[in-house]
């Protein structure tokens, strides 16, 4: 099956930067345990994939 021309590739399907992804995972775990900040973890995760800080408010909105 081919992609529809108006549909874009999911940027989360790319391989993230391994070091940045590992850091984001650690930050997320700490945030969920109450010892960290979720906004910092999210910023790290977006950076690991090379996505802009406003990704969830703009492009990410299509998955809501």
N, C-alpha and C positions, 0 to 999 in steps of 0.2 A: 504494500500500500504506500502510495506516495503522499508527501505532505501537501497540504493545501497551500497555495501561493501566499496567502495572507498570514499563515501560521509561521511563527519564528521558532527556531530551535530553543530548547530549554537550556539556559546557561548553567544550570545546576548539574547538567549531565557531563560537563567537562571535568577533568581531573584537577582538583584544587592543588594549590601549593601545599605539600605535605607538612612542612614546618608550621605554616600559618594555620592549617586545618587542625593540627594537633593542639596548638595553643588555644584555638577557639573552642575545641572540645573540653579542654581543661577548664577554661573560663566558664563555659556553660554548666559544667558539673558543679563548680564552686557556686555559681549563681543559684542553681536549683537547691543547693544545700544551705543557702542563706549566707554564704561567705564570699559572695561576689556580686557583680552587677550584670544584669542581663543585657543592658545596652552596650556594655563593653564586649561581651561575648558575641553579640550580634554584629557589631562593627568588625570584630576579628574574623568572623565567619564570612562576611561579605568581602573583606579584603582577601581572604584565601581564594575566593573564586574570581577576584578581580572585578567585583561589582561595585557600583557607586553607593555611597551612604544612603541615598534616597531610593534605592532599588525597591524596597517593599511598598513605598508610597506611590511609585510610578509603575515600572515594569512588572513588579511582583503582584500588582493588583489584579492581573489577569487570571491568577490562580485562586483568587478569593471566592 
